[in-house]
């Protein structure tokens, strides 16, 4: 099966195209009876729903994938997405915490047996660095800044030996900065963002710019109102995101 031929575009202007490709991957997985691809496709549909502000729809996709999810990385990814969706919805942190615990259990039980998530890997992979980074994102949304710092730093430490890291480096750096900022550590947050400023404009995807936009809103809180460094950081984020947005806009 040529799973590696499926590619989901995740830049902000392409949500409809990405969703259509994820649905096509799901249909194909059903036709060839491939549980790993089915789980991945449903998880990707859940991520798109999450990224576009529809966390309850994300939960629906996750629940649809849980009945035939292969053990290990596939289940860990799906449960991690579930945790992020519940953390976005809010109201009952126990649901997000339970999903995180299930994700960690699935990750710990991974024996590397799924040909898509483990053998092909790459975009389909779910290694330890991505797993830790996703947990950090969920914990940050839950307001557990200390826990988010721990998991983000873990993600960065694990990245060296994780070939499926992708853009996890910059995402984890932003989550780490946001968590440190929530703890009142502006200087540590600034240091964490140093590698992010080096990301070329064409690679400034939604996963980066959306996180930075949220951080900019936090920098607008009253606690940072009279702090010059906070104002400078907010301005730098605005420029970084504006450059990414300007490139994405159609010309003419």
N, C-alpha and C positions, 0 to 999 in steps of 0.2 A: 504494500500500500504506500503510495507516494504522499504521505502526510506533510512532508516538508514543502510541498508546493502550495500549501495554504498560507496566506499571509494576511493578517488583519492590520489595517491602517488605523492608527490611534490618534492622529492629530485632530484638534478640535473641529475644524471645518468639515471633517469626513465621517461624522457619527453615523449618518444614514448608510453610507457605503460600508462602514465597518460592521454595522448591525446586519446588513444584508449578507455579507461574507460569513459572519458567524452563524447565521441561520442556515446558509448553504452548507457549511461544515457540519452542522448538526444533522441535516437531512442526509448528507453523505455518510456520516457515522452510523445512522440508523440503517441505511441500505446495506452497508458492509458489515454491520453488527460489530462495531469497534467501541467497546465501553470507554476506553481511554480518550479517544477523539470526541465521543459524545460528551463526556464530562468536561473536557477542555472547551468545547464549543458552547456548552451551557454556561460554564464559568465566564467565558468571554462575553456572552450576552449579559450576564449579571454585572460584569465590570462596566460595560457600556451604559447599562441602566444606572448604575451607581454614579458614574462620571457625569451623566446628564441629569442628575438630580432626581432619580426615581428609585430610591433605595428599596421600597416595598416590592417593586417589580424585580429588582435584583434578588431579593429573597425568594420570590416565586421561581426564578430560574435555578437558584441554588437547590431548592427543595426538589425540583424536577430531576436534578442530576444526582441526588444522593442515593436513589434506590439501586443504581447499577454502577456506582463508582468503584474503580479498582482500588485496592489497598495501597497505602503509601502516598506518594507525591500528589497524585490526582485528587485524592480526598483532602490532603492538607491544603492544596490550593483552593479548593471549593469552600472549605470551612473558613479559610482565612478571608475570602471574599465576603462570606456570610458575616463574619465578625465586623468587618468594615461597614457593611450595610446596616447592621443593628446599631453600631456606634453612631452612624449618621442619623438614624431615626431618633435615637435617644428615648428617654422615658423609662427604660428598664435596662440598666447596665448589665444585669445578670445574664441577659440573652447574648450580649456581645462577649462577655467573659466566658460563658459556656462554649460558644463557638470557637474562641481562642484556645480553650483547653482541648477541644476536639481536634482542632488543627494541629496543635503540638503533639497530641497522641498519635495522629496519623503520620506526622512527619517522623516521629521517633520510631514508628513501626515500618518505615519505608525500607523495603528489601531490594529496591531497584528493579522490580519486575515488569514495569509497564513500558512497552516498546516506544510509546510516544513521549511521555514525560521524562523517562530515564535514559532511553537509548538514543532517540533522536535529539531530545533536549533542545538547546537553543531557545528560540521563542516559545517553544512548548515546555521548556524545563521549569522545574520548581525546586531549585537548590536551597541549601541552608541560608544563604545570604538573602535571597528574595523572601524566604519564609520569615526570617527575623525582621526584615524591613517592613513587611506587611503587618506584622503584629505591632510594630512600633507605631505605624500609622493609626491603627485601630485604638491603641492605648492613648495616643495623643488626642484623638477625637473624644475619648471617654473622659478626658481631663486628668489622666494619670501621667503627669509629665515625667516623674521619676522613672516610671516603668518604660515610657517611650524613649527616654535617654538610654536606658540600659539596652533595649532591643535595637535601637538605631546604631549604637556603638558596636553591638554584637554583629549586626549586618555588615558593617564596614570592616570589622576584623576578619569575618568569614569570607569576604569577597575575594581575597587573594587566591583561595583554593576552590572557588565556585565559578565554573565556566558559564553558568546560566544567569549571571548577575545582571546583564543588560545595563540599563540606565539606573540600576539600583544605587550606584554610588552617589549620584547627585540627589536622587530622591531621599536617600537616607540622610545625607548631609543637611537637606532642608528640614526634614522632620527633627533631626537632632537640634538644629538651630532653633526651631519653633518651640521645642520642649525646654531647651535651656532658657529661652526668652520667657516662657511661662513661669520658670523658676526664678526669674529676676536676674539671670546671668547674661546681660547684653553683650559683654566682651567675649564670652565663650560662644555665643550665637554668631557674632561677627566672624570669629575664627572658623567656625564650622562652615560658613558660607563661602569661604575663599575659593574652593575648587568649583563652586557653582558658577561664579562669574566667568570662568574660562570656557563654558559651554558655548560652542558656535551657534549663531542665530538659527541655522536650519535644524538644529537638534534640540531647540527649546520647545519641547512638546508640552501638552496639556498637564501631564503629571508633574512637571516642574513649575510651570507658570501659575497653575491653580494653587499649588502649595504656597508659592511665594506671595500670591495675592492675599491668601488667608493670613500669612504672617504680617503683611503690610497693614492689614486691618487691626491686628493685635498691637502693632507699633503706634496706632492711633489712639490707644487707650490713655486715660488721664495720667497713669503712672509714668508714661514716657513723654508727656506733653512738653516739659521744659528741658528735655535731654537732647542736646544737639546731635549726639551720635545716633540716636534713634531716628531723628528727622533725616539725617544723611542716609541712613540705611533704607528708610522708606522710599526716599527719592531714587536710590540706586535700584531698588526692586522695580519701581515704576518704569525706569528707563529700560531695564532688562526685559520686562514684559511687553513694553510698547514696541521694542524692536522685533520681538517675536510676532506680535499681532500684526505689525505693519507688513511683515514678509508674507503672512498668511492671507492678507486681503487681496482680492483680485485687482489687477491693474486695468486702467482704462475706464 
